[in-house]
Amino acid sequence: MGDQLDHHPTPLGNWLEDLFHKLFYQPDDGICKKAMEEEMSSQLKVCINGQYMPREGFDQAIIQTRCTYNIRVHSSRELLASPDATDKSTASVAHIQTFTLEDKKTGTQRTQTSLTICVIAFSDGKKQLIELMEIMQDH
């Protein structure tokens, strides 16, 4: 076995990476809001670093992060997806991302790495994030 997992991105993993981009990395708040409304379940379950938060708390965390920081992604990679990660089933995808947060007021920067395991469900012909577990660490 090699040092790296030999895993190729799945369509579901690509969808999730696109959702992360809409939520955090692109500058248009309208795109972010639309993604939160359409691509995240109203019953979304979120756990970040072992702390559970309600959907509303997660929405506020996204908005606050966008208001406070410019975010620049350095790397983003799908690590693994469940075997049924197709466009017609409920499945799980794990991603790892490294990014820099730059405080909009002070210019102070810090780099973080985030490992997420997400569950995406299909309902009425569309995908929605229904669960997100994240481990996030500053460098």
Backbone bond lengths (Angstrom), bond angles and torsions (degrees), N, CA, C in turn:
res aa  C-N    CA-C-N  psi(-1)  N-CA   C-N-CA  omega(-1)  CA-C   N-CA-C  phi
1 M - - - 1.455 - - 1.523 109.23 -
2 G 1.324 117.23 134.41 1.454 122.01 -178.95 1.513 111.75 -79.07
3 D 1.329 115.08 178.37 1.458 120.90 179.56 1.520 112.86 -75.31
4 Q 1.323 118.62 -22.63 1.457 122.43 -177.74 1.519 109.30 -115.14
5 L 1.328 115.82 145.54 1.451 119.69 173.18 1.525 108.49 -70.80
6 D 1.298 116.24 135.85 1.457 120.41 176.94 1.523 107.89 -92.83
7 H 1.322 115.91 82.85 1.450 121.23 -176.71 1.520 109.24 -127.37
8 H 1.295 116.06 133.45 1.458 121.47 179.81 1.529 108.79 -105.63
9 P 1.322 117.24 142.19 1.465 120.37 -178.47 1.526 112.01 -57.36
10 T 1.310 114.34 143.19 1.462 121.78 177.37 1.526 109.01 -99.68
11 P 1.318 118.11 162.59 1.467 119.44 174.57 1.533 111.70 -56.80
12 L 1.316 117.23 -36.87 1.462 120.53 179.15 1.527 110.49 -68.73
13 G 1.319 117.30 -39.94 1.459 120.72 176.16 1.517 111.66 -64.01
14 N 1.326 116.43 -38.37 1.461 119.87 176.60 1.526 110.93 -64.83
15 W 1.333 117.16 -38.91 1.471 121.34 176.89 1.529 109.53 -60.97
16 L 1.329 116.86 -44.73 1.457 120.86 -179.32 1.529 111.33 -64.55
17 E 1.318 117.24 -42.16 1.459 119.98 178.00 1.532 110.50 -62.33
18 D 1.327 116.71 -38.50 1.463 120.75 176.61 1.532 110.38 -63.90
19 L 1.331 117.77 -39.40 1.461 120.90 177.17 1.528 110.52 -62.80
20 F 1.327 118.30 -45.78 1.467 121.03 177.59 1.530 110.62 -58.16
21 H 1.332 116.19 -41.27 1.469 119.94 178.97 1.528 110.29 -60.96
22 K 1.334 117.06 -45.84 1.469 120.95 179.66 1.525 111.64 -62.84
23 L 1.326 116.53 -39.04 1.464 120.38 -175.93 1.524 112.50 -75.60
24 F 1.326 117.89 -37.81 1.463 119.90 -168.10 1.530 116.24 -121.14
25 Y 1.312 119.27 -37.65 1.456 119.81 -164.57 1.520 115.04 -98.34
26 Q 1.288 118.78 -27.87 1.464 119.69 179.68 1.530 108.62 -87.97
27 P 1.328 118.90 153.33 1.472 121.52 -170.42 1.532 116.72 -85.47
28 D 1.319 119.94 -9.20 1.457 122.47 -173.52 1.534 111.14 -85.17
29 D 1.333 116.90 111.57 1.469 121.31 -179.17 1.524 112.34 -63.38
30 G 1.326 117.33 -30.39 1.464 120.92 178.31 1.517 112.18 -64.32
31 I 1.332 116.59 -40.30 1.470 120.90 176.98 1.515 109.57 -64.15
32 C 1.318 116.70 -42.22 1.466 121.14 178.71 1.521 110.33 -61.12
33 K 1.314 117.31 -49.14 1.466 121.42 -178.18 1.525 111.34 -60.96
34 K 1.309 117.21 -43.00 1.466 121.19 178.75 1.530 110.71 -62.37
35 A 1.322 117.00 -42.27 1.467 120.96 178.71 1.530 110.54 -63.66
36 M 1.339 116.97 -41.52 1.472 119.76 178.53 1.524 110.12 -61.81
37 E 1.316 117.55 -41.55 1.467 121.63 -177.75 1.521 112.76 -71.44
38 E 1.326 116.59 -40.49 1.460 120.04 -171.83 1.524 114.94 -97.25
39 E 1.334 117.09 -29.20 1.460 119.32 -170.79 1.522 114.14 -111.48
40 M 1.335 117.12 0.68 1.458 121.38 175.59 1.531 107.56 -120.76
41 S 1.309 116.48 128.47 1.458 121.38 -179.57 1.524 110.97 -61.78
42 S 1.320 116.35 144.20 1.465 119.78 175.37 1.530 110.40 -65.95
43 Q 1.314 116.72 -18.28 1.466 122.50 178.05 1.528 112.34 -102.11
44 L 1.332 116.75 20.03 1.465 122.14 -177.20 1.528 111.60 -52.21
45 K 1.334 115.80 132.68 1.465 122.79 175.35 1.526 107.35 -103.14
46 V 1.342 116.38 128.06 1.465 121.25 -175.75 1.524 110.02 -129.60
47 C 1.332 115.80 135.00 1.460 121.98 174.02 1.530 107.20 -137.39
48 I 1.341 116.21 118.99 1.458 121.34 179.95 1.521 108.74 -119.45
49 N 1.323 115.90 121.13 1.467 122.63 -177.69 1.528 111.82 49.87
50 G 1.321 116.08 41.66 1.461 121.73 176.07 1.517 114.87 82.79
51 Q 1.324 117.72 0.26 1.457 122.17 -179.10 1.535 109.51 -107.04
52 Y 1.319 116.14 117.26 1.455 120.44 178.26 1.514 109.72 -78.56
53 M 1.333 115.86 145.46 1.455 120.02 176.73 1.525 108.67 -141.26
54 P 1.325 116.22 149.85 1.462 119.14 177.43 1.523 110.65 -72.04
55 R 1.294 115.90 163.71 1.458 121.71 179.47 1.526 110.50 -53.29
56 E 1.327 117.95 -45.06 1.462 121.67 -178.47 1.530 111.17 -60.63
57 G 1.331 116.28 -38.92 1.462 120.72 177.62 1.519 111.73 -64.77
58 F 1.325 116.73 -37.72 1.459 120.85 178.33 1.529 110.26 -67.79
59 D 1.332 116.60 -42.56 1.468 120.25 176.27 1.525 110.26 -56.92
60 Q 1.325 116.46 -46.07 1.465 120.63 -179.83 1.525 111.48 -64.33
61 A 1.326 116.98 -38.07 1.470 120.59 178.16 1.531 110.66 -62.95
62 I 1.330 116.99 -40.53 1.463 120.84 178.06 1.522 109.74 -63.64
63 I 1.330 116.59 -49.08 1.469 121.48 -178.40 1.528 110.80 -61.70
64 Q 1.325 117.21 -45.07 1.467 121.67 179.91 1.526 111.39 -63.10
65 T 1.327 116.50 -42.29 1.458 120.63 178.65 1.524 110.39 -62.28
66 R 1.326 116.25 -44.12 1.474 120.15 179.51 1.525 111.21 -64.72
67 C 1.333 117.35 -37.03 1.478 120.80 -179.79 1.526 111.79 -70.59
68 T 1.314 117.14 -33.68 1.455 122.28 -173.10 1.520 113.35 -88.81
69 Y 1.326 117.49 -33.75 1.462 120.48 -169.89 1.528 113.34 -127.19
70 N 1.314 114.61 149.92 1.457 122.02 159.23 1.520 104.50 -90.39
71 I 1.321 117.08 133.10 1.457 120.77 -175.73 1.520 108.82 -117.81
72 R 1.327 115.07 128.01 1.462 121.65 179.30 1.525 108.65 -122.49
73 V 1.319 116.11 119.12 1.453 120.81 -179.87 1.527 109.58 -80.95
74 H 1.322 116.32 135.54 1.466 122.43 176.78 1.522 110.73 -97.95
75 S 1.324 115.15 -42.81 1.459 119.16 178.87 1.517 108.77 -152.58
76 S 1.300 114.17 149.21 1.457 121.30 177.48 1.514 106.77 -149.02
77 R 1.318 115.26 127.99 1.458 118.70 -175.00 1.514 110.28 -147.37
78 E 1.310 115.09 133.87 1.455 120.47 171.59 1.520 107.55 -74.59
79 L 1.324 116.30 127.85 1.461 120.35 179.70 1.521 112.05 -90.60
80 L 1.320 115.13 -42.97 1.458 119.50 -173.45 1.518 108.77 -163.47
81 A 1.308 115.77 147.62 1.461 121.20 175.16 1.523 107.83 -133.91
82 S 1.311 115.36 149.17 1.461 118.45 177.70 1.530 108.61 -64.09
83 P 1.331 116.72 152.47 1.466 120.15 -174.79 1.532 113.71 -57.72
84 D 1.314 117.12 -23.74 1.461 120.40 -177.94 1.526 112.31 -98.41
85 A 1.326 117.87 27.57 1.463 122.51 -177.89 1.527 110.60 -79.04
86 T 1.323 114.99 69.16 1.459 121.42 178.83 1.520 108.73 -110.16
87 D 1.287 115.47 -177.30 1.461 119.80 179.95 1.525 112.56 -84.33
88 K 1.323 118.78 10.72 1.462 120.72 -177.95 1.526 114.41 -128.99
89 S 1.322 117.81 3.69 1.457 119.31 -175.06 1.522 111.20 -131.82
90 T 1.314 115.78 165.14 1.458 121.24 171.44 1.517 107.22 -83.99
91 A 1.321 116.36 131.69 1.457 119.56 -173.79 1.522 110.49 -153.02
92 S 1.331 115.34 170.73 1.462 122.35 -179.75 1.520 110.68 -116.56
93 V 1.345 114.29 147.54 1.461 121.09 179.01 1.526 108.15 -139.10
94 A 1.324 117.12 137.29 1.470 122.37 175.61 1.519 108.96 -110.80
95 H 1.341 116.15 133.56 1.463 123.41 178.93 1.524 109.67 -128.14
96 I 1.316 115.69 153.13 1.455 120.70 169.36 1.522 107.13 -128.16
97 Q 1.317 115.50 132.95 1.463 121.45 -178.79 1.519 109.20 -133.63
98 T 1.322 115.43 141.35 1.462 121.86 171.73 1.519 106.93 -119.51
99 F 1.335 115.73 133.48 1.460 120.35 -174.92 1.517 110.36 -150.10
100 T 1.328 115.21 162.35 1.455 122.08 176.48 1.515 109.35 -111.24
101 L 1.318 115.43 133.97 1.461 123.13 172.91 1.520 106.91 -102.61
102 E 1.327 117.15 122.45 1.460 121.71 176.74 1.517 108.22 -113.49
103 D 1.330 115.97 116.90 1.463 121.05 179.63 1.528 109.28 -60.94
104 K 1.323 116.60 125.54 1.466 121.10 -176.30 1.526 112.29 -66.26
105 K 1.331 118.18 -27.15 1.470 120.95 -178.62 1.521 112.65 -88.39
106 T 1.324 117.55 -43.75 1.468 120.49 -172.36 1.524 113.74 -101.82
107 G 1.324 117.13 -19.49 1.459 120.20 -176.41 1.521 113.13 81.19
108 T 1.328 117.40 -3.11 1.459 121.55 178.60 1.528 109.22 -61.98
109 Q 1.336 114.97 137.19 1.457 119.95 -178.65 1.515 110.81 -118.82
110 R 1.321 115.00 147.89 1.456 120.80 170.51 1.521 108.47 -145.73
111 T 1.304 115.00 147.26 1.457 121.25 -178.38 1.517 109.01 -105.29
112 Q 1.325 115.38 139.05 1.458 121.72 178.90 1.522 109.74 -130.65
113 T 1.316 114.42 154.68 1.457 121.88 169.73 1.515 107.36 -120.48
114 S 1.320 115.07 138.20 1.454 121.84 -177.62 1.523 108.92 -129.60
115 L 1.315 116.02 126.61 1.460 122.92 172.97 1.515 107.16 -107.72
116 T 1.316 117.53 122.78 1.462 120.50 179.67 1.517 110.17 -121.04
117 I 1.319 114.06 143.91 1.455 121.87 168.21 1.519 104.82 -121.55
118 C 1.318 115.42 118.53 1.459 121.03 -173.48 1.519 110.72 -122.22
119 V 1.321 114.91 146.58 1.457 121.86 173.40 1.517 107.08 -112.09
120 I 1.320 115.07 127.60 1.458 121.99 -179.99 1.518 107.67 -117.84
121 A 1.327 115.84 131.62 1.460 121.46 179.64 1.518 109.45 -113.73
122 F 1.307 115.20 159.16 1.457 121.77 177.83 1.519 108.50 -114.26
123 S 1.325 115.20 126.37 1.455 120.89 -179.43 1.520 108.35 -145.39
124 D 1.299 116.50 133.45 1.468 121.85 179.44 1.529 111.81 51.43
125 G 1.313 116.55 39.00 1.458 121.37 176.30 1.517 115.58 75.86
126 K 1.345 117.56 10.57 1.463 118.81 178.71 1.522 110.74 -131.50
127 K 1.324 114.67 157.06 1.456 121.40 179.45 1.516 108.88 -92.16
128 Q 1.346 115.70 144.46 1.458 121.30 173.55 1.517 109.96 -143.01
129 L 1.330 114.36 139.38 1.455 121.01 173.27 1.519 107.67 -72.57
130 I 1.344 116.91 123.66 1.469 119.54 -178.88 1.530 112.80 -113.79
131 E 1.328 117.41 -20.96 1.465 121.08 176.63 1.525 108.96 -146.11
132 L 1.339 115.24 141.95 1.460 121.33 177.01 1.515 108.18 -141.46
133 M 1.322 115.97 122.24 1.462 121.97 171.62 1.514 106.28 -117.23
134 E 1.345 115.72 129.04 1.459 119.95 -174.87 1.522 110.28 -132.43
135 I 1.319 114.04 138.67 1.454 121.75 168.54 1.517 105.09 -115.29
136 M 1.339 115.81 121.39 1.454 120.52 -176.10 1.517 108.37 -125.96
137 Q 1.338 115.90 138.74 1.458 120.21 -177.81 1.518 109.62 -143.19
138 D 1.360 114.78 137.49 1.464 120.86 172.09 1.525 109.27 -77.02
139 H 1.328 115.12 152.01 1.483 120.13 175.36 1.503 108.61 -96.75
